[in-house]
Amino acid sequence: MKTILTAITEQHLTSVEAIGTALKAGTNCGSCRSAIRALLPEERRVAHG
């Protein structure tokens, strides 16, 4: 998870697709895509409102 959060910040990733391209996360079966989406800044902002 820390690797994904670091990549989001340092590479300015803004979508699950961008994270998949950069890290290959969520690109196999896709079952973790919702968890990855929850790590995105916009989703965290909405969740913590």
Secondary structure, DSSP 8 states (H G I E B T S, - for coil): -HHHHHHHHHHT--SHHHHHHHH-TT-SS-TTHHHHHHHSHHHHHHHH-
